[in-house]
Amino acid sequence: MASDSSVPRVWYASYGSNMRGARFGCYLAGGRPHGAAHTYPGCRDPRPPAASVLTRLPGALYFATESDVWTGGRAFYDPDTVLPGTPGSVWVRAHLITVEQFADVVAQEMGRAPGTGPGAELDLAEVLAAGRARLGGGRYETLVHPGSYEGAPVLTFTAPWGVRDVEPNAPAGPYLAQIAAGLVESGAGDAEAVARYLEQWPGVAGQWDVAGVAELAGSLG
């Protein structure tokens, strides 16, 4: 394994449950998150992030499709749409990890073993040049490069469709709890502030109220 100084790193910008450190740890080192129905194999390199920072990306957060890990809607990011009544930006927690780890996280999101499938050995040339690249048609196989931070590229992944192309679907409580707790842990605000942030997005709006989301935010400690 290459040393820290020689391994290229990227900021993986998580906008969903991987904002919570313990949950993201299951992607890195393997394990089953609290409330999930799936055990993750972990990355080929299980080391924790070199750093994590809270920031915002322009666009919209929404919940759609049906998760086979949590049931209910999955979180997606639409970098091209500003929805009325929202701040026009999405909280993300960016984790500084290796390119190989990022590729392995993408693989696990698509239910594949790390080191297999599209993007197993990730070539960043297209996404860094164009700001967007599709590894495939899967729900989390569209890479987005919104910029750089401290000399390393910021990358995230989302669906090939946008918020207006799919029906919203309410997330399950255990999944929303991971996201809410991750935002509190990251410093986005207290439980009520985080609940007000999440309550505005498609899939949560009209399905979960502020009090319910705030309770979830504190349920994982």
Secondary structure, DSSP 8 states (H G I E B T S, - for coil): ---GGGS-EEEEEE-SGGGSHHHHHHHHH-B--TT-S--B---SS----S-EEEEEEESEEEEES--TTTSB-EEEEETT---TTS-SEEEEEEEEEEHHHHHHHHHHHTT--TT-STTTT---HHHHHHSEEES-SSTT-EEEEEEEETTEEEEEEE-SS-GGGS-B--B-HHHHHHHHHHHHHHTS--HHHHHHHHTTSTTTTTTS-HHHHHHHHTTT-
